[in-house]
Amino acid sequence: QLQLVESGGGLVQPGGSLRLSCAASGFTLNYYHIGWFRQAPGKEREGVSVISRSGGSISYADSVKGRFTISRDNAKNTVYLQMDNLKPDDTAIYYCVALVTDSSYMLHDPGVLSSWGQGTQVTVSS
């Protein structure tokens, strides 16, 4: 089964920035649409952003639009999530998965092609 590995989380103050990375283990990420999702304690999983295989189609949740930027470097087999102006409400475990389509609908009802990994913890606190 396809497995992606997230990294780059940490503790940051409100207004700070982090860049998360999503790397493929044993396969080429270039062939897949990728989504970032997050889950905070006691809350349901939330879609954050989706990027198409080529990087030409991108979607964001309203809650992160204008603050987060998704990108991919197919030469490095990696997808990134640049998170700026972080808020305490952004505190969550962040996951990346391969998706069946690049539709923004995937933010709400993800059709996944890879397993959910361990994720990377992002904590925004002063």
MOPAC internal coordinates of N, CA, C and O (Angstrom, degrees):
PM7 1SCF
backbone

  N    0.0000 0     0.00 0     0.00 0    0    0    0
  C    1.4561 1     0.00 0     0.00 0    1    0    0
  C    1.5243 1   108.82 1     0.00 0    2    1    0
  O    1.2310 1   121.90 1   -34.90 1    3    2    1
  N    1.3464 1   113.97 1   145.10 1    3    2    1
  C    1.4481 1   118.29 1   179.48 1    5    3    2
  C    1.5196 1   110.37 1   -64.38 1    6    5    3
  O    1.2310 1   120.96 1   -40.63 1    7    6    5
  N    1.3116 1   115.77 1   139.37 1    7    6    5
  C    1.4621 1   120.80 1  -179.87 1    9    7    6
  C    1.5222 1   109.27 1  -135.79 1   10    9    7
  O    1.2310 1   121.18 1   -52.26 1   11   10    9
  N    1.3336 1   115.35 1   127.74 1   11   10    9
  C    1.4539 1   121.47 1   175.72 1   13   11   10
  C    1.5213 1   109.00 1  -109.35 1   14   13   11
  O    1.2310 1   120.43 1   -27.63 1   15   14   13
  N    1.3311 1   116.78 1   152.37 1   15   14   13
  C    1.4547 1   121.94 1  -178.17 1   17   15   14
  C    1.5208 1   109.32 1  -123.11 1   18   17   15
  O    1.2310 1   121.29 1   -56.68 1   19   18   17
  N    1.3428 1   115.14 1   123.32 1   19   18   17
  C    1.4550 1   121.50 1   179.70 1   21   19   18
  C    1.5256 1   110.93 1   -95.28 1   22   21   19
  O    1.2310 1   120.73 1   -32.16 1   23   22   21
  N    1.3231 1   116.20 1   147.84 1   23   22   21
  C    1.4601 1   121.16 1   176.22 1   25   23   22
  C    1.5206 1   109.54 1  -154.97 1   26   25   23
  O    1.2310 1   121.04 1   -12.17 1   27   26   25
  N    1.3384 1   115.61 1   167.83 1   27   26   25
  C    1.4572 1   120.43 1   174.31 1   29   27   26
  C    1.5094 1   115.33 1   105.16 1   30   29   27
  O    1.2310 1   120.26 1   177.24 1   31   30   29
  N    1.3262 1   117.10 1    -2.76 1   31   30   29
  C    1.4541 1   118.95 1   179.35 1   33   31   30
  C    1.5167 1   112.13 1   -71.31 1   34   33   31
  O    1.2310 1   121.20 1    -6.08 1   35   34   33
  N    1.3341 1   115.31 1   173.92 1   35   34   33
  C    1.4531 1   119.85 1   179.09 1   37   35   34
  C    1.5007 1   111.51 1   168.03 1   38   37   35
  O    1.2310 1   121.59 1    10.69 1   39   38   37
  N    1.3223 1   114.56 1  -169.31 1   39   38   37
  C    1.4637 1   121.87 1   178.42 1   41   39   38
  C    1.5227 1   108.40 1  -100.83 1   42   41   39
  O    1.2310 1   120.85 1   -50.66 1   43   42   41
  N    1.3107 1   115.98 1   129.34 1   43   42   41
  C    1.4580 1   120.87 1  -178.79 1   45   43   42
  C    1.5205 1   109.07 1  -141.39 1   46   45   43
  O    1.2310 1   120.78 1   -29.36 1   47   46   45
  N    1.3135 1   116.11 1   150.64 1   47   46   45
  C    1.4597 1   120.36 1   178.64 1   49   47   46
  C    1.5205 1   110.15 1   -79.61 1   50   49   47
  O    1.2310 1   120.15 1   -24.67 1   51   50   49
  N    1.3265 1   117.31 1   155.33 1   51   50   49
  C    1.4712 1   119.67 1   175.28 1   53   51   50
  C    1.5302 1   110.65 1   -53.90 1   54   53   51
  O    1.2310 1   121.53 1   -42.85 1   55   54   53
  N    1.3214 1   114.68 1   137.15 1   55   54   53
  C    1.4563 1   120.67 1  -176.30 1   57   55   54
  C    1.5116 1   113.99 1    90.60 1   58   57   55
  O    1.2310 1   120.40 1   170.16 1   59   58   57
  N    1.3186 1   116.84 1    -9.84 1   59   58   57
  C    1.4554 1   121.66 1  -178.93 1   61   59   58
  C    1.5197 1   112.89 1   -81.87 1   62   61   59
  O    1.2310 1   121.43 1     3.52 1   63   62   61
  N    1.3228 1   114.86 1  -176.48 1   63   62   61
  C    1.4658 1   121.77 1  -176.44 1   65   63   62
  C    1.5245 1   111.03 1  -132.51 1   66   65   63
  O    1.2310 1   121.71 1   -27.25 1   67   66   65
  N    1.3150 1   114.33 1   152.75 1   67   66   65
  C    1.4617 1   122.52 1   171.66 1   69   67   66
  C    1.5244 1   107.81 1  -144.99 1   70   69   67
  O    1.2310 1   120.89 1   -26.74 1   71   70   69
  N    1.3223 1   115.91 1   153.26 1   71   70   69
  C    1.4557 1   120.09 1   172.22 1   73   71   70
  C    1.5221 1   108.94 1  -123.09 1   74   73   71
  O    1.2310 1   121.40 1   -61.34 1   75   74   73
  N    1.3147 1   114.93 1   118.66 1   75   74   73
  C    1.4562 1   121.27 1   177.50 1   77   75   74
  C    1.5184 1   109.71 1   -91.79 1   78   77   75
  O    1.2310 1   121.17 1   -31.23 1   79   78   77
  N    1.3297 1   115.36 1   148.77 1   79   78   77
  C    1.4575 1   121.87 1   176.91 1   81   79   78
  C    1.5138 1   109.87 1  -121.94 1   82   81   79
  O    1.2310 1   121.46 1   -32.33 1   83   82   81
  N    1.3235 1   114.81 1   147.67 1   83   82   81
  C    1.4581 1   122.35 1   178.52 1   85   83   82
  C    1.5173 1   106.56 1  -130.48 1   86   85   83
  O    1.2310 1   120.55 1   -65.48 1   87   86   85
  N    1.3288 1   116.56 1   114.52 1   87   86   85
  C    1.4583 1   121.10 1  -176.05 1   89   87   86
  C    1.5223 1   110.03 1  -117.12 1   90   89   87
  O    1.2310 1   121.37 1   -28.77 1   91   90   89
  N    1.3101 1   114.99 1   151.23 1   91   90   89
  C    1.4581 1   120.89 1   179.28 1   93   91   90
  C    1.5237 1   110.20 1   -91.42 1   94   93   91
  O    1.2310 1   121.96 1   -33.71 1   95   94   93
  N    1.3123 1   113.85 1   146.29 1   95   94   93
  C    1.4661 1   119.49 1   178.33 1   97   95   94
  C    1.5113 1   108.96 1  -113.50 1   98   97   95
  O    1.2310 1   120.65 1   -78.01 1   99   98   97
  N    1.3382 1   116.36 1   101.99 1   99   98   97
  C    1.4518 1   119.86 1   173.66 1  101   99   98
  C    1.5103 1   116.33 1    86.03 1  102  101   99
  O    1.2310 1   119.68 1  -170.65 1  103  102  101
  N    1.3302 1   118.21 1     9.35 1  103  102  101
  C    1.4590 1   119.43 1   176.71 1  105  103  102
  C    1.5284 1   108.46 1  -152.28 1  106  105  103
  O    1.2310 1   120.97 1    -9.50 1  107  106  105
  N    1.3228 1   115.75 1   170.50 1  107  106  105
  C    1.4617 1   121.08 1  -176.67 1  109  107  106
  C    1.5125 1   110.30 1   -91.70 1  110  109  107
  O    1.2310 1   121.53 1   -60.43 1  111  110  109
  N    1.3210 1   114.68 1   119.57 1  111  110  109
  C    1.4592 1   120.74 1  -176.93 1  113  111  110
  C    1.5275 1   111.65 1   -69.77 1  114  113  111
  O    1.2310 1   120.67 1   157.60 1  115  114  113
  N    1.3396 1   116.33 1   -22.40 1  115  114  113
  C    1.4596 1   121.44 1  -173.22 1  117  115  114
  C    1.5253 1   113.31 1   -57.52 1  118  117  115
  O    1.2310 1   120.47 1   153.83 1  119  118  117
  N    1.3210 1   116.71 1   -26.17 1  119  118  117
  C    1.4621 1   120.33 1  -173.54 1  121  119  118
  C    1.5316 1   113.08 1   -82.80 1  122  121  119
  O    1.2310 1   120.51 1   177.46 1  123  122  121
  N    1.3426 1   116.63 1    -2.54 1  123  122  121
  C    1.4647 1   119.47 1  -168.96 1  125  123  122
  C    1.5234 1   113.29 1  -123.50 1  126  125  123
  O    1.2310 1   122.10 1   -36.16 1  127  126  125
  N    1.3413 1   113.58 1   143.84 1  127  126  125
  C    1.4509 1   120.07 1   166.68 1  129  127  126
  C    1.5313 1   106.29 1   -75.53 1  130  129  127
  O    1.2310 1   120.78 1   -38.39 1  131  130  129
  N    1.3318 1   116.12 1   141.61 1  131  130  129
  C    1.4594 1   120.48 1  -174.78 1  133  131  130
  C    1.5223 1   110.59 1  -125.61 1  134  133  131
  O    1.2310 1   121.18 1   -39.31 1  135  134  133
  N    1.3195 1   115.35 1   140.69 1  135  134  133
  C    1.4582 1   120.74 1   176.62 1  137  135  134
  C    1.5149 1   111.68 1  -124.96 1  138  137  135
  O    1.2310 1   120.97 1   -32.67 1  139  138  137
  N    1.3168 1   115.75 1   147.33 1  139  138  137
  C    1.4623 1   122.70 1   170.73 1  141  139  138
  C    1.5244 1   108.12 1  -105.71 1  142  141  139
  O    1.2310 1   120.93 1   -44.34 1  143  142  141
  N    1.3082 1   115.82 1   135.66 1  143  142  141
  C    1.4483 1   122.98 1   178.55 1  145  143  142
  C    1.5271 1   107.98 1  -132.90 1  146  145  143
  O    1.2310 1   120.88 1   -17.78 1  147  146  145
  N    1.3100 1   115.92 1   162.22 1  147  146  145
  C    1.4578 1   119.37 1   178.04 1  149  147  146
  C    1.5201 1   110.24 1  -144.17 1  150  149  147
  O    1.2310 1   121.60 1   -24.99 1  151  150  149
  N    1.3203 1   114.55 1   155.01 1  151  150  149
  C    1.4634 1   119.80 1   177.25 1  153  151  150
  C    1.5163 1   108.68 1  -141.69 1  154  153  151
  O    1.2310 1   121.30 1   -58.56 1  155  154  153
  N    1.3148 1   115.12 1   121.44 1  155  154  153
  C    1.4587 1   122.14 1   177.31 1  157  155  154
  C    1.5268 1   108.64 1   -94.05 1  158  157  155
  O    1.2310 1   119.82 1   -23.54 1  159  158  157
  N    1.3216 1   117.96 1   156.46 1  159  158  157
  C    1.4626 1   120.77 1  -179.86 1  161  159  158
  C    1.5226 1   111.29 1   -56.26 1  162  161  159
  O    1.2310 1   120.97 1   -50.53 1  163  162  161
  N    1.3129 1   115.75 1   129.47 1  163  162  161
  C    1.4501 1   120.98 1   177.59 1  165  163  162
  C    1.5117 1   115.35 1    76.61 1  166  165  163
  O    1.2310 1   120.30 1  -174.74 1  167  166  165
  N    1.3220 1   117.04 1     5.26 1  167  166  165
  C    1.4662 1   120.51 1  -178.76 1  169  167  166
  C    1.5193 1   110.10 1  -120.81 1  170  169  167
  O    1.2310 1   121.42 1   -18.50 1  171  170  169
  N    1.3341 1   114.89 1   161.50 1  171  170  169
  C    1.4529 1   119.48 1   176.66 1  173  171  170
  C    1.5260 1   110.37 1   -76.09 1  174  173  171
  O    1.2310 1   121.63 1   -22.28 1  175  174  173
  N    1.3086 1   114.49 1   157.72 1  175  174  173
  C    1.4543 1   120.28 1   175.70 1  177  175  174
  C    1.5308 1   110.05 1   -62.05 1  178  177  175
  O    1.2310 1   120.86 1   -38.56 1  179  178  177
  N    1.3105 1   115.96 1   141.44 1  179  178  177
  C    1.4701 1   121.78 1  -176.39 1  181  179  178
  C    1.5238 1   109.96 1  -127.35 1  182  181  179
  O    1.2310 1   120.73 1   -45.09 1  183  182  181
  N    1.3192 1   116.21 1   134.91 1  183  182  181
  C    1.4564 1   119.91 1   174.81 1  185  183  182
  C    1.5101 1   110.63 1   -73.92 1  186  185  183
  O    1.2310 1   119.92 1   -42.13 1  187  186  185
  N    1.3249 1   117.75 1   137.87 1  187  186  185
  C    1.4595 1   122.71 1  -177.81 1  189  187  186
  C    1.5215 1   110.91 1  -109.15 1  190  189  187
  O    1.2310 1   120.49 1   128.80 1  191  190  189
  N    1.3334 1   116.68 1   -51.20 1  191  190  189
  C    1.4623 1   119.41 1  -176.33 1  193  191  190
  C    1.5161 1   110.27 1  -162.43 1  194  193  191
  O    1.2310 1   121.27 1   -27.67 1  195  194  193
  N    1.3369 1   115.18 1   152.33 1  195  194  193
  C    1.4633 1   122.45 1   177.80 1  197  195  194
  C    1.5217 1   108.71 1  -131.52 1  198  197  195
  O    1.2310 1   120.75 1   -40.44 1  199  198  197
  N    1.3237 1   116.18 1   139.56 1  199  198  197
  C    1.4629 1   120.70 1   175.67 1  201  199  198
  C    1.5221 1   108.69 1  -130.81 1  202  201  199
  O    1.2310 1   120.71 1   -41.67 1  203  202  201
  N    1.3318 1   116.25 1   138.33 1  203  202  201
  C    1.4594 1   121.21 1  -179.42 1  205  203  202
  C    1.5269 1   110.68 1   -75.41 1  206  205  203
  O    1.2310 1   121.52 1    -9.63 1  207  206  205
  N    1.3104 1   114.71 1   170.37 1  207  206  205
  C    1.4689 1   120.90 1  -179.90 1  209  207  206
  C    1.5228 1   111.90 1   -53.22 1  210  209  207
  O    1.2310 1   121.13 1   135.69 1  211  210  209
  N    1.3208 1   115.45 1   -44.31 1  211  210  209
  C    1.4624 1   120.25 1  -176.04 1  213  211  210
  C    1.5239 1   113.01 1   -83.08 1  214  213  211
  O    1.2310 1   121.14 1   164.65 1  215  214  213
  N    1.3325 1   115.42 1   -15.35 1  215  214  213
  C    1.4580 1   119.68 1  -173.82 1  217  215  214
  C    1.5154 1   113.27 1    86.56 1  218  217  215
  O    1.2310 1   120.52 1   179.91 1  219  218  217
  N    1.3315 1   116.61 1    -0.09 1  219  218  217
  C    1.4509 1   120.16 1  -175.96 1  221  219  218
  C    1.5188 1   114.54 1   -82.13 1  222  221  219
  O    1.2310 1   119.89 1   164.28 1  223  222  221
  N    1.3132 1   117.81 1   -15.72 1  223  222  221
  C    1.4588 1   121.98 1   178.89 1  225  223  222
  C    1.5202 1   108.61 1  -123.43 1  226  225  223
  O    1.2310 1   121.13 1   -54.65 1  227  226  225
  N    1.3248 1   115.44 1   125.35 1  227  226  225
  C    1.4694 1   121.61 1  -176.06 1  229  227  226
  C    1.5174 1   109.53 1  -136.60 1  230  229  227
  O    1.2310 1   120.82 1   -39.71 1  231  230  229
  N    1.3305 1   116.05 1   140.29 1  231  230  229
  C    1.4629 1   121.85 1   175.92 1  233  231  230
  C    1.5198 1   109.12 1  -131.82 1  234  233  231
  O    1.2310 1   121.35 1   -29.96 1  235  234  233
  N    1.3430 1   115.03 1   150.04 1  235  234  233
  C    1.4630 1   121.21 1   177.55 1  237  235  234
  C    1.5113 1   110.20 1  -133.29 1  238  237  235
  O    1.2310 1   121.08 1   -30.61 1  239  238  237
  N    1.3137 1   115.54 1   149.39 1  239  238  237
  C    1.4577 1   120.47 1   168.49 1  241  239  238
  C    1.5274 1   108.13 1   -68.85 1  242  241  239
  O    1.2310 1   121.00 1   -31.99 1  243  242  241
  N    1.3220 1   115.70 1   148.01 1  243  242  241
  C    1.4662 1   119.46 1  -179.64 1  245  243  242
  C    1.5319 1   111.72 1   -58.04 1  246  245  243
  O    1.2310 1   120.61 1   148.12 1  247  246  245
  N    1.3097 1   116.45 1   -31.88 1  247  246  245
  C    1.4661 1   120.99 1  -175.35 1  249  247  246
  C    1.5327 1   113.02 1   -68.02 1  250  249  247
  O    1.2310 1   120.10 1   161.57 1  251  250  249
  N    1.3361 1   117.41 1   -18.43 1  251  250  249
  C    1.4660 1   119.88 1  -177.41 1  253  251  250
  C    1.5218 1   112.84 1  -119.30 1  254  253  251
  O    1.2310 1   120.58 1   174.24 1  255  254  253
  N    1.3199 1   116.49 1    -5.76 1  255  254  253
  C    1.4600 1   120.71 1  -176.51 1  257  255  254
  C    1.5320 1   109.69 1   -58.58 1  258  257  255
  O    1.2310 1   120.78 1   -47.04 1  259  258  257
  N    1.3244 1   116.12 1   132.96 1  259  258  257
  C    1.4539 1   121.50 1  -179.28 1  261  259  258
  C    1.5159 1   113.84 1    87.85 1  262  261  259
  O    1.2310 1   119.92 1   168.76 1  263  262  261
  N    1.3262 1   117.76 1   -11.24 1  263  262  261
  C    1.4679 1   121.71 1  -179.93 1  265  263  262
  C    1.5219 1   112.20 1  -116.69 1  266  265  263
  O    1.2310 1   120.26 1   146.10 1  267  266  265
  N    1.3285 1   117.11 1   -33.90 1  267  266  265
  C    1.4575 1   122.10 1  -177.95 1  269  267  266
  C    1.5240 1   109.45 1  -107.41 1  270  269  267
  O    1.2310 1   121.19 1   -32.33 1  271  270  269
  N    1.3451 1   115.32 1   147.67 1  271  270  269
  C    1.4565 1   121.13 1   177.11 1  273  271  270
  C    1.5173 1   109.41 1  -134.76 1  274  273  271
  O    1.2310 1   121.33 1   -56.94 1  275  274  273
  N    1.3222 1   115.07 1   123.06 1  275  274  273
  C    1.4594 1   120.23 1   176.95 1  277  275  274
  C    1.5196 1   108.35 1   -96.92 1  278  277  275
  O    1.2310 1   120.76 1   -36.16 1  279  278  277
  N    1.3251 1   116.16 1   143.84 1  279  278  277
  C    1.4587 1   120.78 1   178.21 1  281  279  278
  C    1.5217 1   108.46 1  -154.26 1  282  281  279
  O    1.2310 1   121.41 1   -11.41 1  283  282  281
  N    1.3171 1   114.90 1   168.59 1  283  282  281
  C    1.4614 1   118.01 1   177.82 1  285  283  282
  C    1.5138 1   109.09 1  -143.58 1  286  285  283
  O    1.2310 1   121.86 1   -32.58 1  287  286  285
  N    1.3263 1   114.05 1   147.42 1  287  286  285
  C    1.4537 1   122.10 1   174.52 1  289  287  286
  C    1.5176 1   105.72 1  -122.11 1  290  289  287
  O    1.2310 1   120.87 1   -84.34 1  291  290  289
  N    1.3146 1   115.94 1    95.66 1  291  290  289
  C    1.4600 1   119.42 1  -175.23 1  293  291  290
  C    1.5315 1   111.85 1   -66.53 1  294  293  291
  O    1.2310 1   120.42 1   154.56 1  295  294  293
  N    1.3115 1   116.80 1   -25.44 1  295  294  293
  C    1.4710 1   119.25 1   176.76 1  297  295  294
  C    1.5278 1   110.92 1   -66.59 1  298  297  295
  O    1.2310 1   120.98 1   150.35 1  299  298  297
  N    1.3281 1   115.74 1   -29.65 1  299  298  297
  C    1.4707 1   120.45 1   179.55 1  301  299  298
  C    1.5218 1   111.77 1  -100.31 1  302  301  299
  O    1.2310 1   121.17 1  -177.38 1  303  302  301
  N    1.3546 1   115.37 1     2.62 1  303  302  301
  C    1.4713 1   119.03 1   176.76 1  305  303  302
  C    1.5326 1   111.43 1    57.97 1  306  305  303
  O    1.2310 1   120.71 1  -139.99 1  307  306  305
  N    1.3357 1   116.25 1    40.01 1  307  306  305
  C    1.4636 1   120.75 1  -172.73 1  309  307  306
  C    1.5276 1   110.47 1  -140.59 1  310  309  307
  O    1.2310 1   121.41 1   -36.94 1  311  310  309
  N    1.3207 1   114.91 1   143.06 1  311  310  309
  C    1.4627 1   122.57 1   171.67 1  313  311  310
  C    1.5225 1   107.91 1  -113.77 1  314  313  311
  O    1.2310 1   120.58 1   -39.08 1  315  314  313
  N    1.3231 1   116.49 1   140.92 1  315  314  313
  C    1.4619 1   121.51 1  -176.85 1  317  315  314
  C    1.5240 1   111.17 1  -117.96 1  318  317  315
  O    1.2310 1   121.34 1   -24.70 1  319  318  317
  N    1.3214 1   115.04 1   155.30 1  319  318  317
  C    1.4591 1   121.54 1   169.74 1  321  319  318
  C    1.5235 1   106.90 1  -131.74 1  322  321  319
  O    1.2310 1   121.25 1   -75.85 1  323  322  321
  N    1.3280 1   115.21 1   104.15 1  323  322  321
  C    1.4501 1   120.93 1   176.31 1  325  323  322
  C    1.5249 1   108.56 1   -84.90 1  326  325  323
  O    1.2310 1   120.65 1   -57.40 1  327  326  325
  N    1.3139 1   116.36 1   122.60 1  327  326  325
  C    1.4590 1   121.51 1  -175.82 1  329  327  326
  C    1.5240 1   108.62 1  -117.66 1  330  329  327
  O    1.2310 1   120.69 1   -65.29 1  331  330  329
  N    1.3027 1   116.29 1   114.71 1  331  330  329
  C    1.4608 1   122.71 1   179.78 1  333  331  330
  C    1.5255 1   110.49 1  -115.24 1  334  333  331
  O    1.2310 1   121.06 1   -17.99 1  335  334  333
  N    1.3223 1   115.57 1   162.01 1  335  334  333
  C    1.4571 1   121.41 1   179.41 1  337  335  334
  C    1.5278 1   111.03 1    48.61 1  338  337  335
  O    1.2310 1   121.32 1  -129.41 1  339  338  337
  N    1.3050 1   115.07 1    50.59 1  339  338  337
  C    1.4593 1   120.53 1  -176.16 1  341  339  338
  C    1.5207 1   111.59 1   -66.13 1  342  341  339
  O    1.2310 1   121.65 1   -33.67 1  343  342  341
  N    1.3301 1   114.45 1   146.33 1  343  342  341
  C    1.4601 1   122.39 1  -179.29 1  345  343  342
  C    1.5209 1   109.32 1  -121.23 1  346  345  343
  O    1.2310 1   119.99 1   -22.54 1  347  346  345
  N    1.3279 1   117.63 1   157.46 1  347  346  345
  C    1.4682 1   119.50 1   177.13 1  349  347  346
  C    1.5323 1   112.67 1   -54.26 1  350  349  347
  O    1.2310 1   119.83 1   146.88 1  351  350  349
  N    1.3298 1   117.93 1   -33.12 1  351  350  349
  C    1.4730 1   121.16 1   178.85 1  353  351  350
  C    1.5191 1   112.90 1   -66.82 1  354  353  351
  O    1.2310 1   119.74 1   167.68 1  355  354  353
  N    1.3260 1   118.10 1   -12.32 1  355  354  353
  C    1.4640 1   121.08 1   176.82 1  357  355  354
  C    1.5267 1   112.17 1   -81.82 1  358  357  355
  O    1.2310 1   120.47 1   173.38 1  359  358  357
  N    1.3258 1   116.72 1    -6.62 1  359  358  357
  C    1.4583 1   120.64 1   178.87 1  361  359  358
  C    1.5159 1   110.67 1   -61.68 1  362  361  359
  O    1.2310 1   120.75 1   -56.87 1  363  362  361
  N    1.3246 1   116.16 1   123.13 1  363  362  361
  C    1.4679 1   121.54 1  -176.30 1  365  363  362
  C    1.5230 1   108.84 1  -178.16 1  366  365  363
  O    1.2310 1   121.42 1    -8.89 1  367  366  365
  N    1.3204 1   114.90 1   171.11 1  367  366  365
  C    1.4562 1   120.46 1   166.05 1  369  367  366
  C    1.5242 1   107.03 1   -90.48 1  370  369  367
  O    1.2310 1   120.67 1   -49.29 1  371  370  369
  N    1.3175 1   116.33 1   130.71 1  371  370  369
  C    1.4583 1   122.13 1  -177.13 1  373  371  370
  C    1.5259 1   109.82 1  -106.02 1  374  373  371
  O    1.2310 1   121.48 1   -45.48 1  375  374  373
  N    1.3264 1   114.78 1   134.52 1  375  374  373
  C    1.4502 1   122.38 1  -177.96 1  377  375  374
  C    1.5269 1   110.15 1  -125.12 1  378  377  375
  O    1.2310 1   120.60 1   -29.91 1  379  378  377
  N    1.3103 1   116.45 1   150.09 1  379  378  377
  C    1.4604 1   120.40 1   170.13 1  381  379  378
  C    1.5227 1   108.28 1  -122.61 1  382  381  379
  O    1.2310 1   121.31 1   -35.75 1  383  382  381
  N    1.3248 1   115.10 1   144.25 1  383  382  381
  C    1.4606 1   121.70 1   179.23 1  385  383  382
  C    1.5166 1   109.78 1  -142.80 1  386  385  383
  O    1.2310 1   120.99 1   -23.39 1  387  386  385
  N    1.3234 1   115.71 1   156.61 1  387  386  385
  C    1.4569 1   121.74 1   171.31 1  389  387  386
  C    1.5253 1   108.18 1   -83.85 1  390  389  387
  O    1.2310 1   120.66 1   -40.21 1  391  390  389
  N    1.3230 1   116.34 1   139.79 1  391  390  389
  C    1.4620 1   122.03 1  -173.30 1  393  391  390
  C    1.5219 1   111.87 1  -117.83 1  394  393  391
  O    1.2310 1   121.35 1   -21.94 1  395  394  393
  N    1.3411 1   115.02 1   158.06 1  395  394  393
  C    1.4629 1   119.35 1  -178.38 1  397  395  394
  C    1.5291 1   112.22 1   -75.30 1  398  397  395
  O    1.2310 1   120.46 1   151.31 1  399  398  397
  N    1.3529 1   116.72 1   -28.69 1  399  398  397
  C    1.4658 1   120.50 1   176.66 1  401  399  398
  C    1.5223 1   109.11 1  -140.88 1  402  401  399
  O    1.2310 1   120.89 1    -8.41 1  403  402  401
  N    1.3247 1   115.90 1   171.59 1  403  402  401
  C    1.4696 1   120.01 1   176.54 1  405  403  402
  C    1.5274 1   111.19 1  -101.59 1  406  405  403
  O    1.2310 1   120.55 1  -165.80 1  407  406  405
  N    1.3319 1   116.56 1    14.20 1  407  406  405
  C    1.4583 1   120.03 1   179.48 1  409  407  406
  C    1.5224 1   111.25 1   -64.31 1  410  409  407
  O    1.2310 1   120.56 1   -34.62 1  411  410  409
  N    1.3321 1   116.53 1   145.38 1  411  410  409
  C    1.4610 1   120.39 1   176.89 1  413  411  410
  C    1.5293 1   111.15 1   -63.27 1  414  413  411
  O    1.2310 1   120.60 1   162.07 1  415  414  413
  N    1.3215 1   116.46 1   -17.93 1  415  414  413
  C    1.4654 1   120.23 1   176.59 1  417  415  414
  C    1.5247 1   111.18 1   -59.47 1  418  417  415
  O    1.2310 1   120.94 1   153.54 1  419  418  417
  N    1.3335 1   115.81 1   -26.46 1  419  418  417
  C    1.4688 1   119.80 1   179.60 1  421  419  418
  C    1.5239 1   111.61 1   -60.60 1  422  421  419
  O    1.2310 1   119.90 1   156.21 1  423  422  421
  N    1.3264 1   117.79 1   -23.79 1  423  422  421
  C    1.4641 1   120.06 1   178.01 1  425  423  422
  C    1.5254 1   111.32 1   -64.14 1  426  425  423
  O    1.2310 1   120.78 1   152.51 1  427  426  425
  N    1.3268 1   116.12 1   -27.49 1  427  426  425
  C    1.4668 1   120.30 1  -174.44 1  429  427  426
  C    1.5239 1   112.66 1  -102.71 1  430  429  427
  O    1.2310 1   120.44 1   149.90 1  431  430  429
  N    1.3222 1   116.77 1   -30.10 1  431  430  429
  C    1.4665 1   121.69 1  -177.16 1  433  431  430
  C    1.5270 1   107.89 1  -145.59 1  434  433  431
  O    1.2310 1   120.66 1  -102.59 1  435  434  433
  N    1.3229 1   116.33 1    77.41 1  435  434  433
  C    1.4718 1   119.14 1  -172.35 1  437  435  434
  C    1.5236 1   113.26 1   -69.33 1  438  437  435
  O    1.2310 1   121.49 1   -52.00 1  439  438  437
  N    1.3294 1   114.76 1   128.00 1  439  438  437
  C    1.4483 1   120.48 1   168.45 1  441  439  438
  C    1.5204 1   106.51 1   -94.49 1  442  441  439
  O    1.2310 1   120.47 1   -70.30 1  443  442  441
  N    1.2970 1   116.71 1   109.70 1  443  442  441
  C    1.4695 1   119.50 1  -170.26 1  445  443  442
  C    1.5194 1   111.75 1  -101.99 1  446  445  443
  O    1.2310 1   121.75 1   -33.12 1  447  446  445
  N    1.3062 1   114.26 1   146.88 1  447  446  445
  C    1.4557 1   122.28 1   176.98 1  449  447  446
  C    1.5237 1   111.07 1  -109.60 1  450  449  447
  O    1.2310 1   120.33 1   171.43 1  451  450  449
  N    1.3215 1   116.97 1    -8.57 1  451  450  449
  C    1.4609 1   120.48 1  -179.56 1  453  451  450
  C    1.5297 1   108.51 1  -125.61 1  454  453  451
  O    1.2310 1   121.22 1   -14.98 1  455  454  453
  N    1.2926 1   115.27 1   165.02 1  455  454  453
  C    1.4655 1   119.62 1   179.02 1  457  455  454
  C    1.5315 1   109.75 1   -79.54 1  458  457  455
  O    1.2310 1   121.26 1   -24.54 1  459  458  457
  N    1.3172 1   115.20 1   155.46 1  459  458  457
  C    1.4604 1   120.62 1   174.67 1  461  459  458
  C    1.5304 1   108.12 1   -76.81 1  462  461  459
  O    1.2310 1   120.76 1   -54.85 1  463  462  461
  N    1.3239 1   116.15 1   125.15 1  463  462  461
  C    1.4555 1   120.29 1  -177.01 1  465  463  462
  C    1.5174 1   112.53 1   -88.92 1  466  465  463
  O    1.2310 1   121.02 1    21.10 1  467  466  465
  N    1.3285 1   115.66 1  -158.90 1  467  466  465
  C    1.4629 1   120.91 1  -179.44 1  469  467  466
  C    1.5175 1   112.31 1   -77.32 1  470  469  467
  O    1.2310 1   120.76 1   156.77 1  471  470  469
  N    1.3202 1   116.16 1   -23.23 1  471  470  469
  C    1.4549 1   119.76 1  -178.08 1  473  471  470
  C    1.5180 1   111.97 1    76.36 1  474  473  471
  O    1.2310 1   121.40 1    -2.22 1  475  474  473
  N    1.3219 1   114.93 1   177.78 1  475  474  473
  C    1.4609 1   121.08 1   176.86 1  477  475  474
  C    1.5266 1   108.15 1  -133.41 1  478  477  475
  O    1.2310 1   120.77 1   -47.99 1  479  478  477
  N    1.3229 1   116.14 1   132.01 1  479  478  477
  C    1.4588 1   121.82 1  -174.48 1  481  479  478
  C    1.5208 1   110.63 1   -80.37 1  482  481  479
  O    1.2310 1   121.24 1   -50.04 1  483  482  481
  N    1.3233 1   115.24 1   129.96 1  483  482  481
  C    1.4605 1   122.34 1   172.80 1  485  483  482
  C    1.5182 1   107.74 1  -117.82 1  486  485  483
  O    1.2310 1   120.80 1   -56.85 1  487  486  485
  N    1.3210 1   116.07 1   123.15 1  487  486  485
  C    1.4575 1   121.28 1   178.79 1  489  487  486
  C    1.5208 1   108.90 1  -123.66 1  490  489  487
  O    1.2310 1   121.31 1   -56.85 1  491  490  489
  N    1.3250 1   115.10 1   123.15 1  491  490  489
  C    1.4664 1   121.06 1   179.81 1  493  491  490
  C    1.5192 1   107.33 1  -112.65 1  494  493  491
  O    1.2310 1   121.34 1   -69.39 1  495  494  493
  N    1.3162 1   115.04 1   110.61 1  495  494  493
  C    1.4637 1   120.08 1  -174.75 1  497  495  494
  C    1.5160 1   109.81 1  -158.76 1  498  497  495
  O    1.2310 1   121.39 1   -32.53 1  499  498  497
  N    1.3298 1   114.94 1   147.47 1  499  498  497
  C    1.4516 1   120.01 1   176.00 1  501  499  498
  C    1.5220 1   110.24 1   -93.65 1  502  501  499
  O    1.2310 1   120.10 1   180.00 1  503  502  501

